[in-house]
């Protein structure tokens, strides 16, 4: 069973930056598209960014130009670089991927954006 662990969250001021990491316990993650998904208090989950196994990236309109998703297959890790953060980016951020038979989620990392 693959375990995902997010890290890098924490309180940040508007305009600041954070880099989130999603570390997998096995290399299977390298063969699949990986998503960063966030959930703000009282809101539904929102797909923020996706990176395919080949490195193709896609972003929600709300974060285009500010966030960058990347992956390091040698470390079985996917990153989310978040710049120019806004209060509306406040959420719990989760990494996620699915295989044909399983869906994997990390426990999430909190990102409060506030002055």
Secondary structure, DSSP 8 states (H G I E B T S, - for coil): ---EEEE----B-TT--EEEEEEESSGGGGGS-EEEEEE-TTS-EEEEEEE-TT--EEE-TTTTTTEEEEEEGGGTEEEEEE-S--GGG-EEEEEEEE-SS-EEE---EEE-B--
